[in-house]
Amino acid sequence: MEKCEMTLKDHLRKLAGSGKRLEIYQAMFYWTQTLDALKHLHNLRIPMIHKDIKAENVLLSIRDNLVRVKLADYDTVKKLDNDYTQPGLVTKGTLGLISPEVLTRQSHGRPADIWNMAMFLLQLLFVVDFTKLQKDLKDLQQMRMKTKDFVNKDLKDLQQMRMKTKDFVNAKIAELKEMDNELADLIRLCLSEDPSKRPTATQILKDPAVAEYIKREINMDELIRQIRPDLEVPKL
């Protein structure tokens, strides 16, 4: 088994601790590799959906002076015998990243992972605010457990969770537009309430807004120094 340096969440935490965050091209470097791994899952003979894509489940590996990511933690993975699961499945995933259809226990399929991937990008770009969103959602969830009126309270909490998430998305998409207007439009599409309107992993990777970052040369020495400042980068 290949040794990995740390999770992407560990890396984000270290950057935030020093008052820094990923530049958009760095975030897209990690994000597109993760999306490529997801495309592989989605296109297997018996397709699978991951349902819990987040910085904690992305491992960073440094080998031969290259940084690579590995999508981990397959406890939530669901095989798809058809395009969509049956409704009523127990909700699995992480607050703040779960698609609406998974949260409300509706039938879901590959588009649920696309929503998840879009929220994952917002986590990479806006980690401090995203962490606050998750805390707010967790507080709502814990409040629900303190009431006996589970049915009505559950419906109310789901609505509040969705509104908090929607407010976060609107604010961060606006910020992303200032960085890259075309990418912001694509991520907005990935966060469509209607799953059928979300693009596939293959379509996203081919989209010009994403392809531009895939083609871009990345400074590996810079990335490695960020991840492992103690590691001496060999000179070529």
Phi, psi and chi 1 to 4 in degrees:
 res  aa     phi    psi   chi1   chi2   chi3   chi4
   1 MET       -  131.8 -177.6  179.7  -66.3      -
   2 GLU   -71.2  135.0 -175.7  176.0  -18.9      -
   3 LYS   -74.9  135.9  177.8 -174.6  175.5 -176.3
   4 CYS  -112.2  147.1  -67.7      -      -      -
   5 GLU   -73.2  -44.6  -56.1  -60.6  -33.7      -
   6 MET  -172.9  173.6   62.2  178.2   68.5      -
   7 THR   -84.2  161.1   68.5      -      -      -
   8 LEU   -64.9  -30.2 -170.2   47.7      -      -
   9 LYS   -63.8  -41.8  179.9   62.1  177.8  -70.1
  10 ASP   -58.4  -42.1  -66.6  -29.0      -      -
  11 HIS   -65.0  -44.7 -178.1   39.4      -      -
  12 LEU   -61.9  -39.2  -66.7  175.6      -      -
  13 ARG   -64.9  -40.5 -170.4 -179.8  -68.8  116.9
  14 LYS   -64.5  -42.5  -77.2  174.7   61.1  178.7
  15 LEU   -63.6  -45.2  -72.0  174.8      -      -
  16 ALA   -62.9  -34.7      -      -      -      -
  17 GLY   -64.5  -24.7      -      -      -      -
  18 SER  -104.7   16.6   57.8      -      -      -
  19 GLY    74.7   22.3      -      -      -      -
  20 LYS  -118.8  169.4  -60.3  176.5 -177.7  177.8
  21 ARG  -149.7  170.7   68.5 -178.8 -170.5 -175.0
  22 LEU   -67.3  139.8  -66.8  176.3      -      -
  23 GLU   -71.8  157.3  -61.8  -68.8  -20.8      -
  24 ILE   -60.7  -37.8 -172.2  169.2      -      -
  25 TYR   -68.5  -30.0   69.2   90.3      -      -
  26 GLN   -72.6  -44.0  -64.7  170.7  -26.9      -
  27 ALA   -59.0  -42.1      -      -      -      -
  28 MET   -69.1  -29.3  -71.4  -60.8  -68.5      -
  29 PHE   -61.2  -46.8  172.6   76.9      -      -
  30 TYR   -71.5  -39.4  -62.4  122.8      -      -
  31 TRP   -67.4  -43.5 -168.9   77.2      -      -
  32 THR   -68.2  -33.4   53.1      -      -      -
  33 GLN   -66.4  -40.5  -73.8 -168.8   62.4      -
  34 THR   -64.8  -41.6  -53.2      -      -      -
  35 LEU   -63.3  -36.1 -177.0   60.2      -      -
  36 ASP   -64.9  -39.2 -165.2   53.0      -      -
  37 ALA   -64.3  -39.2      -      -      -      -
  38 LEU   -66.0  -40.2 -175.7   67.2      -      -
  39 LYS   -57.0  -39.7 -177.6 -173.0   79.0  169.0
  40 HIS   -60.8  -45.6  173.8   73.1      -      -
  41 LEU   -61.8  -43.3  -69.9 -179.5      -      -
  42 HIS   -68.1  -23.2  -75.5 -173.8      -      -
  43 ASN  -107.6   12.6  -69.1  -38.4      -      -
  44 LEU   -64.6  162.1  -68.9  170.5      -      -
  45 ARG   -56.7  -44.2 -172.4  175.7   61.8   83.8
  46 ILE  -109.1  100.1  -59.3  178.8      -      -
  47 PRO   -61.3  154.5  -18.2   30.6      -      -
  48 MET  -130.7  148.2  -68.4 -169.8  -78.1      -
  49 ILE  -114.2  142.6   49.3  177.6      -      -
  50 HIS   -84.7  -49.9 -169.6  -78.5      -      -
  51 LYS    76.0   -0.7  -60.2  176.6   67.1  171.5
  52 ASP  -148.8   56.1 -161.4   19.2      -      -
  53 ILE   -84.7  119.5  -56.1  156.4      -      -
  54 LYS  -158.8  167.1   56.0 -174.6  178.0 -179.3
  55 ALA   -59.5  -32.2      -      -      -      -
  56 GLU   -66.2  -24.4  -65.8   92.7  -38.9      -
  57 ASN  -102.1   12.1  -72.5  -18.3      -      -
  58 VAL  -113.9  119.2  174.0      -      -      -
  59 LEU   -97.9  143.0  -52.9  179.4      -      -
  60 LEU  -103.9  130.4  -59.5 -177.8      -      -
  61 SER  -122.4  136.5  168.3      -      -      -
  62 ILE  -117.2  119.4  -61.8  174.0      -      -
  63 ARG  -151.2  133.9 -174.6  175.6 -178.9 -178.1
  64 ASP    53.8   40.6  -62.3  -31.0      -      -
  65 ASN    62.3   28.2 -155.3   35.3      -      -
  66 LEU  -126.6  142.3  -64.6  173.4      -      -
  67 VAL  -101.3  128.4  177.6      -      -      -
  68 ARG  -131.6  153.6  -70.0  -70.6  177.0  -99.5
  69 VAL  -111.1  152.6  -53.2      -      -      -
  70 LYS  -132.4  126.8  -62.2 -174.6 -179.3  -61.9
  71 LEU   -80.8  123.4 -177.0   57.9      -      -
  72 ALA  -120.7 -177.2      -      -      -      -
  73 ASP    60.1   89.9 -165.9  -11.2      -      -
  74 TYR  -103.6   22.6  -72.5   77.0      -      -
  75 ASP   -65.0  -29.5  -68.8  -16.3      -      -
  76 THR   -94.5   -2.6   57.3      -      -      -
  77 VAL   -61.7  139.5  162.6      -      -      -
  78 LYS  -126.1  125.3  176.2   71.4  176.6  174.1
  79 LYS   -75.8  142.8  -70.0 -177.4  178.5  179.7
  80 LEU  -107.8  108.0  -68.0  177.3      -      -
  81 ASP   -76.9  -27.1  -64.3  -40.7      -      -
  82 ASN  -126.8 -175.6  -59.9  -64.4      -      -
  83 ASP   -67.7  -26.9  -75.5  -20.7      -      -
  84 TYR  -132.4  151.9  -69.7   89.1      -      -
  85 THR   -76.1  171.5   68.6      -      -      -
  86 GLN   -76.2  154.7   67.9  -88.9   29.7      -
  87 PRO   -73.2  164.1   26.6  -33.5      -      -
  88 GLY    90.1    4.5      -      -      -      -
  89 LEU   -67.1  146.3  -66.4  180.0      -      -
  90 VAL   -59.3  133.4  173.5      -      -      -
  91 THR   -65.7  124.4  -60.5      -      -      -
  92 LYS  -125.2  144.3  -68.5 -175.6  177.9 -179.3
  93 GLY   136.2 -165.3      -      -      -      -
  94 THR  -123.4  133.1  -59.3      -      -      -
  95 LEU   -54.2  137.1  -71.4  175.7      -      -
  96 GLY    94.9  -18.7      -      -      -      -
  97 LEU  -118.4  -15.4  -67.1  137.8      -      -
  98 ILE   -73.0  138.1  -52.6  171.7      -      -
  99 SER   -71.1  156.2   71.3      -      -      -
 100 PRO   -57.0  -39.1  -24.3   33.1      -      -
 101 GLU   -70.0  -31.9   61.9  -90.3   26.0      -
 102 VAL   -72.9  -41.9  173.4      -      -      -
 103 LEU   -60.2  -37.3 -173.3   63.1      -      -
 104 THR   -97.5   11.9   53.3      -      -      -
 105 ARG    61.5   36.3  -58.7 -173.5  179.3 -173.3
 106 GLN   -89.7  170.2  -60.6  175.7   49.5      -
 107 SER   -58.8  141.9  -65.4      -      -      -
 108 HIS  -151.5  161.0   54.2  -86.5      -      -
 109 GLY  -148.9 -144.4      -      -      -      -
 110 ARG   -55.4  -36.9  -62.6  175.5 -175.4   87.1
 111 PRO   -58.6  -25.0  -27.6   37.2      -      -
 112 ALA   -63.5  -37.6      -      -      -      -
 113 ASP   -69.3  -30.2  -84.3  -13.3      -      -
 114 ILE   -68.1  -43.1  -60.6  -55.8      -      -
 115 TRP   -57.5  -48.2  174.1  -72.2      -      -
 116 ASN   -55.9  -43.7 -170.5  171.1      -      -
 117 MET   -64.8  -38.5  -81.0  -62.9  -57.2      -
 118 ALA   -64.6  -43.1      -      -      -      -
 119 MET   -67.4  -32.9  -67.4  -56.8  -65.6      -
 120 PHE   -62.6  -40.3  170.1   51.0      -      -
 121 LEU   -63.9  -41.0 -179.5   58.8      -      -
 122 LEU   -65.0  -32.5  -61.5 -175.9      -      -
 123 GLN   -63.3  -43.0  179.3 -171.9   28.1      -
 124 LEU   -65.9  -39.0  -64.1 -177.4      -      -
 125 LEU   -83.2  -30.4  -69.1  171.5      -      -
 126 PHE  -132.2   56.4  -50.0  107.4      -      -
 127 VAL   -61.3  -38.6   61.9      -      -      -
 128 VAL   -65.5  -49.4  173.8      -      -      -
 129 ASP   -67.4  -33.6  -69.6  -20.5      -      -
 130 PHE   -66.6  -39.5 -173.9   84.7      -      -
 131 THR   -62.4  -38.1  -58.6      -      -      -
 132 LYS   -65.1  -42.2 -176.2 -179.1 -176.6  -56.5
 133 LEU   -57.3  -46.4  169.1   68.5      -      -
 134 GLN   -61.8  -38.8  -72.4 -171.9  -57.2      -
 135 LYS   -63.7  -44.1 -178.1 -177.5 -178.2  -56.5
 136 ASP   -61.3  -41.9  -69.7  -15.6      -      -
 137 LEU   -67.3  -38.4  -65.3  176.9      -      -
 138 LYS   -65.2  -39.0 -172.4  175.2 -178.9  179.8
 139 ASP   -61.6  -41.4  -71.8  -15.1      -      -
 140 LEU   -63.0  -41.3  -79.2  172.7      -      -
 141 GLN   -63.7  -41.9 -172.4 -179.2   57.8      -
 142 GLN   -68.8  -33.9  -70.8  175.5  -19.6      -
 143 MET   -62.8  -36.7  -74.6  171.5   59.8      -
 144 ARG   -62.1  -35.8 -179.9  177.9   68.0   85.4
 145 MET   -70.8  -14.1  -57.9  -53.8  -65.0      -
 146 LYS   -92.5   -3.8  -65.4  177.7 -179.0  178.0
 147 THR  -108.5  154.3 -178.7      -      -      -
 148 LYS   -90.7  -17.0  -65.3  179.7 -179.7  178.9
 149 ASP   -86.1   70.3 -172.8    8.7      -      -
 150 PHE   -62.9  -40.7  -74.9  108.4      -      -
 151 VAL   -65.7  -56.9  176.5      -      -      -
 152 ASN   -66.0  -39.8  -68.1  -30.6      -      -
 153 LYS   -65.1  -38.3 -176.8   63.7  174.2  163.1
 154 ASP   -62.6  -44.5 -168.0   48.0      -      -
 155 LEU   -63.7  -42.3  -69.6  173.2      -      -
 156 LYS   -64.7  -43.5 -177.2  178.9  178.1 -178.2
 157 ASP   -65.5  -39.3  -77.4   -9.4      -      -
 158 LEU   -61.5  -40.4  -74.2  175.7      -      -
 159 GLN   -64.6  -42.2  -69.4  171.8  -11.4      -
 160 GLN   -65.8  -39.8  -71.8  179.0  -39.0      -
 161 MET   -62.0  -43.0  -75.0 -178.9  177.7      -
 162 ARG   -68.2  -36.1  -68.3 -177.7   71.0  170.5
 163 MET   -68.0  -42.3  -76.1  -53.9  -60.4      -
 164 LYS   -62.1  -43.4  -85.2 -164.0  172.8  -66.6
 165 THR   -64.3  -42.0  -57.6      -      -      -
 166 LYS   -62.4  -42.6 -173.5  175.6 -178.2  178.7
 167 ASP   -62.6  -41.4  -71.2  -15.4      -      -
 168 PHE   -63.0  -47.6  171.7   84.2      -      -
 169 VAL   -59.6  -47.1  165.9      -      -      -
 170 ASN   -59.3  -42.7  -72.3  -22.6      -      -
 171 ALA   -66.8  -42.9      -      -      -      -
 172 LYS   -77.8  -31.7  -63.5  -49.6  164.3 -171.8
 173 ILE   -63.7  -38.0  -69.1  -67.0      -      -
 174 ALA   -62.2  -41.4      -      -      -      -
 175 GLU   -67.4  -39.6  -72.3 -172.4   45.5      -
 176 LEU   -64.4  -34.1 -178.2   54.5      -      -
 177 LYS   -59.6  -32.3  -87.5 -174.1  170.0  -67.7
 178 GLU   -69.6  -26.1  -63.8  -63.8  -41.3      -
 179 MET   -87.6  -44.9  -55.1  177.9 -165.1      -
 180 ASP  -158.9  100.2 -173.3  -35.3      -      -
 181 ASN   -61.6  -44.5 -173.4   60.4      -      -
 182 GLU   -66.1  -40.0  -72.5   73.6   23.4      -
 183 LEU   -66.0  -40.1 -179.7   60.8      -      -
 184 ALA   -60.1  -41.3      -      -      -      -
 185 ASP   -63.5  -39.5  -72.2  -17.5      -      -
 186 LEU   -66.0  -44.0  177.7   60.7      -      -
 187 ILE   -65.3  -37.6  -64.1  -56.8      -      -
 188 ARG   -58.5  -41.6  171.6   68.2   78.2 -175.7
 189 LEU   -64.5  -39.3 -173.4   61.6      -      -
 190 CYS   -64.3  -21.8  -66.5      -      -      -
 191 LEU  -102.0   24.6  -67.5  168.8      -      -
 192 SER   -63.5  137.4  -61.1      -      -      -
 193 GLU   -61.9  -34.5  -71.0  -73.9  -33.8      -
 194 ASP   -84.7  111.4 -178.4   -9.7      -      -
 195 PRO   -57.2  -30.1  -23.5   33.7      -      -
 196 SER   -68.4  -16.7   68.1      -      -      -
 197 LYS   -89.3   -8.3  -67.1 -178.1  178.8  178.5
 198 ARG   -80.0  139.8  -61.6  172.6 -157.2  157.2
 199 PRO   -71.0  162.6   26.3  -33.5      -      -
 200 THR   -82.6  167.3   66.7      -      -      -
 201 ALA   -59.5  -41.1      -      -      -      -
 202 THR   -62.8  -43.9  -60.6      -      -      -
 203 GLN   -63.8  -38.9  -71.6  170.3  -24.4      -
 204 ILE   -64.7  -44.1  -64.6  169.4      -      -
 205 LEU   -63.7  -27.2  -73.5  165.9      -      -
 206 LYS   -90.7  -11.7  -70.0 -179.5  178.4  179.2
 207 ASP   -63.3  136.2 -170.0  -77.0      -      -
 208 PRO   -54.7  -33.9  -26.4   34.2      -      -
 209 ALA   -64.6  -29.5      -      -      -      -
 210 VAL   -94.5  -40.4  172.4      -      -      -
 211 ALA   -57.0  -32.4      -      -      -      -
 212 GLU   -59.0  -39.6  176.5 -175.1  -20.8      -
 213 TYR   -76.0  -33.4  -71.2   97.7      -      -
 214 ILE   -64.8  -38.2  -65.7  173.8      -      -
 215 LYS   -76.9  -19.8  -69.3 -174.7  -66.0 -174.6
 216 ARG   -67.9  134.7  176.8  173.4  178.2  161.9
 217 GLU   -72.7  134.7  -74.4 -168.8   21.5      -
 218 ILE  -109.6  141.6 -163.3   83.6      -      -
 219 ASN   -82.2   97.3 -172.9  -30.6      -      -
 220 MET   -65.3  -36.9  -75.8  -69.0  169.4      -
 221 ASP   -59.0  -41.5  -68.8   -6.4      -      -
 222 GLU   -63.8  -44.7  179.2 -173.6   28.8      -
 223 LEU   -62.9  -44.7  -74.1 -173.2      -      -
 224 ILE   -63.4  -40.7  -67.4  171.0      -      -
 225 ARG   -64.6  -33.7  -79.0 -166.6  -64.8  -91.5
 226 GLN   -65.9  -44.0  -90.9 -166.0  -10.8      -
 227 ILE   -76.4  -45.9  -62.7  165.9      -      -
 228 ARG  -131.2   79.8  -73.0  -77.4  -52.4  -84.5
 229 PRO   -62.0  -19.5   18.2  -29.7      -      -
 230 ASP   -83.8  -10.1   59.9  -48.8      -      -
 231 LEU   -89.2  128.3 -167.9   65.3      -      -
 232 GLU   -81.7  120.2 -176.0  175.9  -19.3      -
 233 VAL   -81.7  122.3  178.9      -      -      -
 234 PRO   -65.4  140.0   23.2  -33.0      -      -
 235 LYS   -86.9  133.6  -63.4 -173.9 -177.4  -62.3
 236 LEU   -90.7      -  -61.3  178.2      -      -
